[in-house]
Amino acid sequence: MLAQAEALGAQITQHAQDAVWGGHHGHFCDLDGFLWEVAWNSSFVLEDDGSLILPA
């Protein structure tokens, strides 16, 4: 996702890296100046619609 954002003109402010919580994350700034975080953890459980199921 970071590569796609960069290809569309976003500025990568933090390349993807390992996170302390076991996943990976990175940041980019979009063309309007908004900062976004992209995060992934293979142990995340997702609903059918892609939303995250948080542990109780």
PAVO-167356 format. One record per atom (N, C-alpha, C, O): residue number from 1; residue in one letter; x negated, y, z negated; atom name. Coordinates in steps of 0.05 Angstrom, whole numbers. Atoms other than C-alpha are relative to their C-alpha. Layout:
REM residues N
<guke n="NUM" res="A" c1="X" c2="Y" c3="Z" atom="CA"/>
...
//
This chain:
REM residues 56
<guke n="1" res="M" c1="-16" c2="-24" c3="0" atom="N"/>
<guke n="1" res="M" c1="0" c2="0" c3="0" atom="CA"/>
<guke n="1" res="M" c1="-17" c2="25" c3="0" atom="C"/>
<guke n="1" res="M" c1="-11" c2="45" c3="13" atom="O"/>
<guke n="2" res="L" c1="17" c2="-24" c3="0" atom="N"/>
<guke n="2" res="L" c1="-57" c2="48" c3="-15" atom="CA"/>
<guke n="2" res="L" c1="-12" c2="5" c3="28" atom="C"/>
<guke n="2" res="L" c1="-14" c2="28" c3="36" atom="O"/>
<guke n="3" res="A" c1="10" c2="-4" c3="-28" atom="N"/>
<guke n="3" res="A" c1="-86" c2="36" c3="55" atom="CA"/>
<guke n="3" res="A" c1="21" c2="12" c3="18" atom="C"/>
<guke n="3" res="A" c1="15" c2="29" c3="35" atom="O"/>
<guke n="4" res="Q" c1="-22" c2="-12" c3="-16" atom="N"/>
<guke n="4" res="Q" c1="-18" c2="51" c3="86" atom="CA"/>
<guke n="4" res="Q" c1="4" c2="29" c3="-6" atom="C"/>
<guke n="4" res="Q" c1="7" c2="45" c3="12" atom="O"/>
<guke n="5" res="A" c1="-3" c2="-28" c3="8" atom="N"/>
<guke n="5" res="A" c1="-12" c2="115" c3="46" atom="CA"/>
<guke n="5" res="A" c1="-22" c2="17" c3="12" atom="C"/>
<guke n="5" res="A" c1="-18" c2="39" c3="22" atom="O"/>
<guke n="6" res="E" c1="23" c2="-14" c3="-10" atom="N"/>
<guke n="6" res="E" c1="-82" c2="136" c3="66" atom="CA"/>
<guke n="6" res="E" c1="3" c2="4" c3="31" atom="C"/>
<guke n="6" res="E" c1="-4" c2="25" c3="41" atom="O"/>
<guke n="7" res="A" c1="-3" c2="-2" c3="-29" atom="N"/>
<guke n="7" res="A" c1="-67" c2="121" c3="140" atom="CA"/>
<guke n="7" res="A" c1="20" c2="21" c3="8" atom="C"/>
<guke n="7" res="A" c1="19" c2="32" c3="30" atom="O"/>
<guke n="8" res="L" c1="-21" c2="-19" c3="-5" atom="N"/>
<guke n="8" res="L" c1="-7" c2="167" c3="135" atom="CA"/>
<guke n="8" res="L" c1="-7" c2="28" c3="-10" atom="C"/>
<guke n="8" res="L" c1="9" c2="47" c3="-9" atom="O"/>
<guke n="9" res="G" c1="9" c2="-27" c3="7" atom="N"/>
<guke n="9" res="G" c1="-48" c2="225" c3="108" atom="CA"/>
<guke n="9" res="G" c1="-3" c2="5" c3="-30" atom="C"/>
<guke n="9" res="G" c1="-11" c2="27" c3="-38" atom="O"/>
<guke n="10" res="A" c1="3" c2="-3" c3="29" atom="N"/>
<guke n="10" res="A" c1="-47" c2="214" c3="32" atom="CA"/>
<guke n="10" res="A" c1="-29" c2="-1" c3="-7" atom="C"/>
<guke n="10" res="A" c1="-46" c2="-13" c3="7" atom="O"/>
<guke n="11" res="Q" c1="27" c2="0" c3="10" atom="N"/>
<guke n="11" res="Q" c1="-110" c2="226" c3="-8" atom="CA"/>
<guke n="11" res="Q" c1="-1" c2="-21" c3="-23" atom="C"/>
<guke n="11" res="Q" c1="14" c2="-19" c3="-42" atom="O"/>
<guke n="12" res="I" c1="4" c2="20" c3="21" atom="N"/>
<guke n="12" res="I" c1="-133" c2="166" c3="-50" atom="CA"/>
<guke n="12" res="I" c1="-15" c2="13" c3="-22" atom="C"/>
<guke n="12" res="I" c1="-37" c2="23" c3="-18" atom="O"/>
<guke n="13" res="T" c1="13" c2="-13" c3="23" atom="N"/>
<guke n="13" res="T" c1="-149" c2="193" c3="-119" atom="CA"/>
<guke n="13" res="T" c1="-13" c2="-21" c3="-19" atom="C"/>
<guke n="13" res="T" c1="-31" c2="-14" c3="-34" atom="O"/>
<guke n="14" res="Q" c1="13" c2="22" c3="15" atom="N"/>
<guke n="14" res="Q" c1="-166" c2="125" c3="-151" atom="CA"/>
<guke n="14" res="Q" c1="5" c2="-25" c3="16" atom="C"/>
<guke n="14" res="Q" c1="28" c2="-34" c3="19" atom="O"/>
<guke n="15" res="H" c1="-2" c2="25" c3="-15" atom="N"/>
<guke n="15" res="H" c1="-180" c2="63" c3="-109" atom="CA"/>
<guke n="15" res="H" c1="10" c2="-22" c3="-18" atom="C"/>
<guke n="15" res="H" c1="7" c2="-21" c3="-43" atom="O"/>
<guke n="16" res="A" c1="-11" c2="23" c3="15" atom="N"/>
<guke n="16" res="A" c1="-147" c2="-2" c3="-131" atom="CA"/>
<guke n="16" res="A" c1="-23" c2="-12" c3="-17" atom="C"/>
<guke n="16" res="A" c1="-45" c2="-16" c3="-8" atom="O"/>
<guke n="17" res="Q" c1="19" c2="12" c3="19" atom="N"/>
<guke n="17" res="Q" c1="-182" c2="-32" c3="-192" atom="CA"/>
<guke n="17" res="Q" c1="15" c2="-17" c3="-20" atom="C"/>
<guke n="17" res="Q" c1="40" c2="-15" c3="-23" atom="O"/>
<guke n="18" res="D" c1="-12" c2="17" c3="21" atom="N"/>
<guke n="18" res="D" c1="-169" c2="-83" c3="-246" atom="CA"/>
<guke n="18" res="D" c1="10" c2="18" c3="-23" atom="C"/>
<guke n="18" res="D" c1="-3" c2="38" c3="-30" atom="O"/>
<guke n="19" res="A" c1="-12" c2="-15" c3="23" atom="N"/>
<guke n="19" res="A" c1="-125" c2="-58" c3="-303" atom="CA"/>
<guke n="19" res="A" c1="-3" c2="-17" c3="-25" atom="C"/>
<guke n="19" res="A" c1="-5" c2="-41" c3="-25" atom="O"/>
<guke n="20" res="V" c1="3" c2="14" c3="26" atom="N"/>
<guke n="20" res="V" c1="-131" c2="-75" c3="-377" atom="CA"/>
<guke n="20" res="V" c1="23" c2="-18" c3="-6" atom="C"/>
<guke n="20" res="V" c1="20" c2="-37" c3="-21" atom="O"/>
<guke n="21" res="W" c1="-24" c2="17" c3="5" atom="N"/>
<guke n="21" res="W" c1="-61" c2="-106" c3="-375" atom="CA"/>
<guke n="21" res="W" c1="1" c2="-24" c3="19" atom="C"/>
<guke n="21" res="W" c1="21" c2="-39" c3="19" atom="O"/>
<guke n="22" res="G" c1="1" c2="24" c3="-16" atom="N"/>
<guke n="22" res="G" c1="-83" c2="-159" c3="-325" atom="CA"/>
<guke n="22" res="G" c1="6" c2="2" c3="29" atom="C"/>
<guke n="22" res="G" c1="4" c2="-17" c3="44" atom="O"/>
<guke n="23" res="G" c1="-7" c2="-4" c3="-28" atom="N"/>
<guke n="23" res="G" c1="-61" c2="-130" c3="-259" atom="CA"/>
<guke n="23" res="G" c1="-20" c2="17" c3="14" atom="C"/>
<guke n="23" res="G" c1="-44" c2="18" c3="7" atom="O"/>
<guke n="24" res="H" c1="16" c2="-19" c3="-16" atom="N"/>
<guke n="24" res="H" c1="-88" c2="-80" c3="-209" atom="CA"/>
<guke n="24" res="H" c1="16" c2="25" c3="4" atom="C"/>
<guke n="24" res="H" c1="41" c2="25" c3="5" atom="O"/>
<guke n="25" res="H" c1="-14" c2="-25" c3="-5" atom="N"/>
<guke n="25" res="H" c1="-72" c2="-7" c3="-199" atom="CA"/>
<guke n="25" res="H" c1="-18" c2="20" c3="14" atom="C"/>
<guke n="25" res="H" c1="-43" c2="18" c3="12" atom="O"/>
<guke n="26" res="G" c1="14" c2="-22" c3="-13" atom="N"/>
<guke n="26" res="G" c1="-92" c2="55" c3="-159" atom="CA"/>
<guke n="26" res="G" c1="19" c2="23" c3="3" atom="C"/>
<guke n="26" res="G" c1="43" c2="21" c3="-2" atom="O"/>
<guke n="27" res="H" c1="-16" c2="-25" c3="-2" atom="N"/>
<guke n="27" res="H" c1="-68" c2="126" c3="-147" atom="CA"/>
<guke n="27" res="H" c1="-5" c2="14" c3="27" atom="C"/>
<guke n="27" res="H" c1="-27" c2="12" c3="38" atom="O"/>
<guke n="28" res="F" c1="3" c2="-17" c3="-24" atom="N"/>
<guke n="28" res="F" c1="-56" c2="171" c3="-87" atom="CA"/>
<guke n="28" res="F" c1="17" c2="25" c3="-3" atom="C"/>
<guke n="28" res="F" c1="36" c2="25" c3="-18" atom="O"/>
<guke n="29" res="C" c1="-14" c2="-25" c3="0" atom="N"/>
<guke n="29" res="C" c1="-33" c2="242" c3="-76" atom="CA"/>
<guke n="29" res="C" c1="13" c2="3" c3="27" atom="C"/>
<guke n="29" res="C" c1="-1" c2="1" c3="48" atom="O"/>
<guke n="30" res="D" c1="-14" c2="-2" c3="-25" atom="N"/>
<guke n="30" res="D" c1="21" c2="250" c3="-23" atom="CA"/>
<guke n="30" res="D" c1="-4" c2="28" c3="13" atom="C"/>
<guke n="30" res="D" c1="-16" c2="45" c3="2" atom="O"/>
<guke n="31" res="L" c1="4" c2="-25" c3="-16" atom="N"/>
<guke n="31" res="L" c1="25" c2="306" c3="29" atom="CA"/>
<guke n="31" res="L" c1="13" c2="24" c3="-14" atom="C"/>
<guke n="31" res="L" c1="6" c2="47" c3="-7" atom="O"/>
<guke n="32" res="D" c1="-13" c2="-22" c3="14" atom="N"/>
<guke n="32" res="D" c1="69" c2="347" c3="-18" atom="CA"/>
<guke n="32" res="D" c1="-14" c2="6" c3="-27" atom="C"/>
<guke n="32" res="D" c1="-6" c2="23" c3="-42" atom="O"/>
<guke n="33" res="G" c1="15" c2="-4" c3="25" atom="N"/>
<guke n="33" res="G" c1="18" c2="342" c3="-75" atom="CA"/>
<guke n="33" res="G" c1="8" c2="-16" c3="-23" atom="C"/>
<guke n="33" res="G" c1="-2" c2="-13" c3="-45" atom="O"/>
<guke n="34" res="F" c1="-9" c2="17" c3="22" atom="N"/>
<guke n="34" res="F" c1="54" c2="290" c3="-117" atom="CA"/>
<guke n="34" res="F" c1="-19" c2="-23" c3="-3" atom="C"/>
<guke n="34" res="F" c1="-27" c2="-35" c3="17" atom="O"/>
<guke n="35" res="L" c1="18" c2="22" c3="6" atom="N"/>
<guke n="35" res="L" c1="11" c2="238" c3="-151" atom="CA"/>
<guke n="35" res="L" c1="17" c2="-25" c3="-5" atom="C"/>
<guke n="35" res="L" c1="37" c2="-25" c3="-19" atom="O"/>
<guke n="36" res="W" c1="-14" c2="26" c3="2" atom="N"/>
<guke n="36" res="W" c1="34" c2="165" c3="-145" atom="CA"/>
<guke n="36" res="W" c1="-19" c2="-21" c3="-11" atom="C"/>
<guke n="36" res="W" c1="-43" c2="-20" c3="-5" atom="O"/>
<guke n="37" res="E" c1="16" c2="23" c3="8" atom="N"/>
<guke n="37" res="E" c1="10" c2="102" c3="-179" atom="CA"/>
<guke n="37" res="E" c1="12" c2="-25" c3="13" atom="C"/>
<guke n="37" res="E" c1="37" c2="-28" c3="13" atom="O"/>
<guke n="38" res="V" c1="-8" c2="26" c3="-11" atom="N"/>
<guke n="38" res="V" c1="13" c2="34" c3="-144" atom="CA"/>
<guke n="38" res="V" c1="-11" c2="-21" c3="-20" atom="C"/>
<guke n="38" res="V" c1="-35" c2="-20" c3="-25" atom="O"/>
<guke n="39" res="A" c1="9" c2="20" c3="20" atom="N"/>
<guke n="39" res="A" c1="10" c2="-25" c3="-193" atom="CA"/>
<guke n="39" res="A" c1="12" c2="-27" c3="8" atom="C"/>
<guke n="39" res="A" c1="34" c2="-29" c3="19" atom="O"/>
<guke n="40" res="W" c1="-9" c2="27" c3="-6" atom="N"/>
<guke n="40" res="W" c1="15" c2="-100" c3="-186" atom="CA"/>
<guke n="40" res="W" c1="-12" c2="-19" c3="-21" atom="C"/>
<guke n="40" res="W" c1="-35" c2="-16" c3="-29" atom="O"/>
<guke n="41" res="N" c1="10" c2="21" c3="17" atom="N"/>
<guke n="41" res="N" c1="9" c2="-159" c3="-233" atom="CA"/>
<guke n="41" res="N" c1="14" c2="-26" c3="9" atom="C"/>
<guke n="41" res="N" c1="39" c2="-27" c3="10" atom="O"/>
<guke n="42" res="S" c1="-12" c2="24" c3="-11" atom="N"/>
<guke n="42" res="S" c1="20" c2="-229" c3="-206" atom="CA"/>
<guke n="42" res="S" c1="17" c2="-15" c3="-20" atom="C"/>
<guke n="42" res="S" c1="33" c2="-32" c3="-13" atom="O"/>
<guke n="43" res="S" c1="-17" c2="13" c3="20" atom="N"/>
<guke n="43" res="S" c1="52" c2="-250" c3="-272" atom="CA"/>
<guke n="43" res="S" c1="26" c2="15" c3="-4" atom="C"/>
<guke n="43" res="S" c1="43" c2="6" c3="-20" atom="O"/>
<guke n="44" res="F" c1="-25" c2="-14" c3="2" atom="N"/>
<guke n="44" res="F" c1="107" c2="-198" c3="-265" atom="CA"/>
<guke n="44" res="F" c1="23" c2="-18" c3="10" atom="C"/>
<guke n="44" res="F" c1="20" c2="-32" c3="30" atom="O"/>
<guke n="45" res="V" c1="-24" c2="14" c3="-9" atom="N"/>
<guke n="45" res="V" c1="177" c2="-229" c3="-259" atom="CA"/>
<guke n="45" res="V" c1="18" c2="21" c3="12" atom="C"/>
<guke n="45" res="V" c1="24" c2="41" c3="-1" atom="O"/>
<guke n="46" res="L" c1="-16" c2="-19" c3="-15" atom="N"/>
<guke n="46" res="L" c1="221" c2="-194" c3="-208" atom="CA"/>
<guke n="46" res="L" c1="28" c2="-11" c3="5" atom="C"/>
<guke n="46" res="L" c1="32" c2="-35" c3="9" atom="O"/>
<guke n="47" res="E" c1="-28" c2="7" c3="-8" atom="N"/>
<guke n="47" res="E" c1="296" c2="-193" c3="-195" atom="CA"/>
<guke n="47" res="E" c1="0" c2="-4" c3="30" atom="C"/>
<guke n="47" res="E" c1="-19" c2="2" c3="44" atom="O"/>
<guke n="48" res="D" c1="-3" c2="4" c3="-29" atom="N"/>
<guke n="48" res="D" c1="321" c2="-211" c3="-125" atom="CA"/>
<guke n="48" res="D" c1="-3" c2="26" c3="15" atom="C"/>
<guke n="48" res="D" c1="-12" c2="26" c3="38" atom="O"/>
<guke n="49" res="D" c1="2" c2="-26" c3="-13" atom="N"/>
<guke n="49" res="D" c1="324" c2="-137" c3="-109" atom="CA"/>
<guke n="49" res="D" c1="-28" c2="13" c3="-3" atom="C"/>
<guke n="49" res="D" c1="-33" c2="35" c3="7" atom="O"/>
<guke n="50" res="G" c1="27" c2="-10" c3="3" atom="N"/>
<guke n="50" res="G" c1="250" c2="-128" c3="-128" atom="CA"/>
<guke n="50" res="G" c1="-5" c2="15" c3="-26" atom="C"/>
<guke n="50" res="G" c1="-28" c2="23" c3="-31" atom="O"/>
<guke n="51" res="S" c1="5" c2="-15" c3="25" atom="N"/>
<guke n="51" res="S" c1="261" c2="-93" c3="-195" atom="CA"/>
<guke n="51" res="S" c1="-13" c2="-18" c3="-20" atom="C"/>
<guke n="51" res="S" c1="-10" c2="-42" c3="-20" atom="O"/>
<guke n="52" res="L" c1="16" c2="14" c3="20" atom="N"/>
<guke n="52" res="L" c1="217" c2="-113" c3="-253" atom="CA"/>
<guke n="52" res="L" c1="17" c2="-8" c3="-24" atom="C"/>
<guke n="52" res="L" c1="34" c2="7" c3="-34" atom="O"/>
<guke n="53" res="I" c1="-13" c2="10" c3="25" atom="N"/>
<guke n="53" res="I" c1="244" c2="-156" c3="-310" atom="CA"/>
<guke n="53" res="I" c1="-20" c2="3" c3="-22" atom="C"/>
<guke n="53" res="I" c1="-41" c2="-10" c3="-23" atom="O"/>
<guke n="54" res="L" c1="18" c2="-5" c3="23" atom="N"/>
<guke n="54" res="L" c1="212" c2="-130" c3="-374" atom="CA"/>
<guke n="54" res="L" c1="4" c2="-21" c3="-21" atom="C"/>
<guke n="54" res="L" c1="27" c2="-30" c3="-26" atom="O"/>
<guke n="55" res="P" c1="-3" c2="20" c3="21" atom="N"/>
<guke n="55" res="P" c1="197" c2="-180" c3="-429" atom="CA"/>
<guke n="55" res="P" c1="15" c2="12" c3="-24" atom="C"/>
<guke n="55" res="P" c1="14" c2="36" c3="-29" atom="O"/>
<guke n="56" res="A" c1="-15" c2="-9" c3="23" atom="N"/>
<guke n="56" res="A" c1="242" c2="-176" c3="-490" atom="CA"/>
<guke n="56" res="A" c1="-17" c2="7" c3="-24" atom="C"/>
<guke n="56" res="A" c1="-8" c2="15" c3="-45" atom="O"/>
//
